[in-house]
Amino acid sequence: MRRHFLMRVVLAEAVLILMAGTASTALAAGSAPDEAFQRQVFGRTIDKDRIHACYRRAYDAPHLGSHPQQNVRTMTLLVTGSAEEGADPGYTLGLGVTFRKAGTHFETFGGCGAIGSSAAPAAKATIAHCSVDCDGGAIDVRLKNEKSVLVAIPDGARIWKAGSDSEDSDERKRFGADDKLFRLDRTALTDCLSLVGDENEKAMLRRGQ
């Protein structure tokens, strides 16, 4: 499943990226909301190379005890930004999850379009709306501050066992009634290596790109 999906994500990036001006670094970053999003998530705007950010949270026993309907125990988010020459940016995400009653790692991947135009309301200019492949649901990534993001999965999202090749796998039922909104904190890019299959991409994470 993962190999098939990653290939589709690479092919879909050209569709998700909207038309833009020139190939200069400044214009490749996209609209004003895109640039603001990139600076907060990645620390700089996108140029000709892919750029990554990793966020993670492990929920401790006291938190889970006070939220009995939350099944998610750990969540890891990899956000990737890219812009082809002469195009506005596009974003993809990889999400890794474990649940309180199982040590199995699950994952999902999604594609997100540009953040919006400079005329977009400020509240919407900080949100990346992402869709999981194969009608697998929606995941929104919203900026909280320079160190944290809020991940919203209001209706659950299609997930599958890490490394699975099954086209029919869908474990979204594992999300509980309180698995709707998560605050994740910035962490080292190497903490997201498990969400990357391509060796060149892994090398970029190890270099801190």
C-alpha positions in Angstrom: 0.0 0.0 0.0 2.7 2.4 1.0 4.8 2.0 -2.1 1.8 2.5 -4.3 0.7 5.6 -2.4 4.0 7.3 -2.3 4.3 7.0 -6.0 0.8 8.6 -6.3 1.9 11.4 -4.0 4.9 12.2 -6.1 2.8 12.2 -9.3 0.0 14.3 -7.6 2.3 17.1 -6.4 2.3 18.6 -9.9 -1.5 18.7 -9.8 -1.7 20.0 -6.2 0.7 22.9 -7.0 -1.1 25.9 -8.5 0.3 28.1 -11.3 2.6 30.9 -10.3 5.0 33.5 -11.6 8.7 33.0 -12.1 11.3 30.6 -10.8 12.9 32.9 -8.4 13.2 31.8 -4.7 10.9 34.6 -3.6 8.1 33.7 -6.0 8.5 30.0 -5.6 7.4 30.5 -2.0 3.9 31.4 -3.2 1.4 33.7 -1.7 1.7 35.7 1.5 -0.2 33.1 3.5 2.0 30.4 2.1 5.2 32.3 3.0 4.0 32.9 6.5 3.1 29.2 6.9 6.5 28.1 5.6 8.5 30.4 7.8 6.7 29.1 10.9 6.7 25.4 9.9 10.0 25.1 8.2 11.9 28.2 9.4 12.3 29.6 5.9 10.4 29.8 2.6 10.6 27.1 0.0 13.1 27.3 -2.8 14.0 24.8 -5.5 14.7 22.0 -3.0 12.2 20.0 -0.8 12.0 21.1 2.8 10.8 19.2 5.8 9.5 19.7 9.4 8.8 17.0 12.0 6.4 17.1 14.9 5.7 14.5 17.6 3.9 13.8 20.8 3.8 10.9 23.2 0.9 11.0 25.6 1.7 9.9 29.1 -0.4 7.8 31.4 -1.9 10.7 33.4 -3.1 12.3 30.1 -4.6 9.1 28.8 -6.1 8.5 32.2 -7.9 11.8 32.1 -9.0 11.2 28.5 -10.4 7.7 28.5 -11.9 8.0 25.0 -8.6 9.0 23.4 -7.0 5.9 21.9 -3.9 7.6 20.3 -0.8 7.1 22.4 1.8 8.6 20.0 1.6 10.7 16.9 4.4 11.8 14.5 3.9 14.2 11.7 6.2 14.9 8.7 5.3 18.0 6.6 7.1 18.3 3.3 7.1 21.4 1.1 8.1 21.6 -2.5 7.7 23.9 -5.5 8.6 23.0 -9.1 10.2 25.7 -11.2 7.8 28.4 -12.0 5.0 27.1 -9.7 3.4 27.8 -6.4 4.2 25.4 -3.5 2.5 22.2 -2.5 2.6 20.3 0.7 2.4 16.6 1.6 2.2 15.0 5.0 3.0 11.7 6.5 1.4 10.7 9.8 2.5 7.9 12.1 0.3 6.7 15.0 0.3 4.1 17.8 -2.7 3.4 20.0 -2.9 2.7 23.7 -4.0 -1.0 23.3 -1.5 -2.0 20.6 2.2 -1.5 19.9 1.6 -1.7 16.2 2.6 1.4 14.2 0.1 2.7 11.7 0.6 5.4 9.1 -1.2 7.5 6.5 -0.2 10.0 3.8 -1.9 13.0 2.3 -1.6 15.9 -0.2 -2.3 19.5 0.6 -2.7 22.4 -1.8 -1.5 26.0 -1.4 -2.5 27.8 1.8 -4.4 30.6 0.0 -4.2 34.0 -1.5 -3.0 37.1 0.2 -6.7 38.1 0.5 -7.6 35.0 2.5 -8.8 35.6 6.1 -6.0 35.5 8.6 -7.7 32.6 10.4 -7.5 30.5 7.2 -4.1 31.6 6.2 -2.5 29.3 8.8 -4.2 26.1 7.9 -3.1 23.4 5.4 -6.1 21.3 4.3 -4.9 17.8 3.4 -6.7 14.9 1.8 -5.8 11.2 2.3 -5.6 9.1 -0.8 -8.4 6.8 -1.9 -11.2 8.9 -0.2 -9.4 8.3 3.1 -10.7 11.4 4.9 -9.3 14.8 5.7 -6.5 16.1 8.0 -5.9 19.7 8.7 -2.6 21.1 10.0 -2.9 24.5 11.8 -0.2 26.6 13.2 -0.3 27.1 17.0 3.0 28.8 17.5 6.7 28.5 16.3 7.1 25.2 18.1 3.8 23.5 17.8 1.0 22.6 15.3 -2.6 21.4 15.8 -3.6 18.4 13.8 -7.3 18.0 13.3 -8.8 14.7 12.2 -12.5 15.4 12.8 -14.0 12.3 11.1 -11.1 9.9 11.4 -8.7 9.1 8.5 -7.7 6.0 6.6 -4.6 4.4 8.2 -2.8 1.2 7.6 -0.1 -0.9 9.3 3.4 0.6 8.6 4.9 -1.0 5.5 1.7 -2.7 4.5 1.1 -3.3 0.8 -2.6 -4.1 1.2 -4.8 -1.9 -1.0 -7.8 -2.7 1.2 -6.3 -1.9 4.6 -8.3 0.7 6.6 -7.8 0.9 10.4 -9.6 4.2 11.0 -11.9 2.5 13.4 -9.1 2.6 15.9 -9.6 6.3 16.4 -11.7 7.0 19.6 -14.3 9.6 20.3 -11.6 11.9 21.7 -9.2 11.5 18.8 -10.1 14.7 17.0 -7.5 17.3 17.8 -3.9 16.9 18.7 -1.1 19.3 19.6 2.2 18.2 18.3 5.6 19.7 19.1 8.6 20.3 16.9 11.2 17.6 17.1 14.3 16.5 15.2 13.8 15.6 11.5 15.4 12.2 12.2 12.4 11.3 14.4 10.4 11.2 11.1 12.7 8.8 9.2 10.1 6.0 9.6 7.7 8.0 7.4 10.0 8.2 4.5 10.7 5.3 2.1 13.1 7.0 -0.4 16.7 6.8 0.6 17.5 10.2 -0.9 14.7 11.8 1.1 16.0 10.1 4.3 19.5 11.6 3.6 17.9 15.0 3.4 16.3 14.5 6.9 19.6 13.3 8.3 21.2 16.5 6.9 18.5 18.6 8.6 16.8 19.7 5.4 
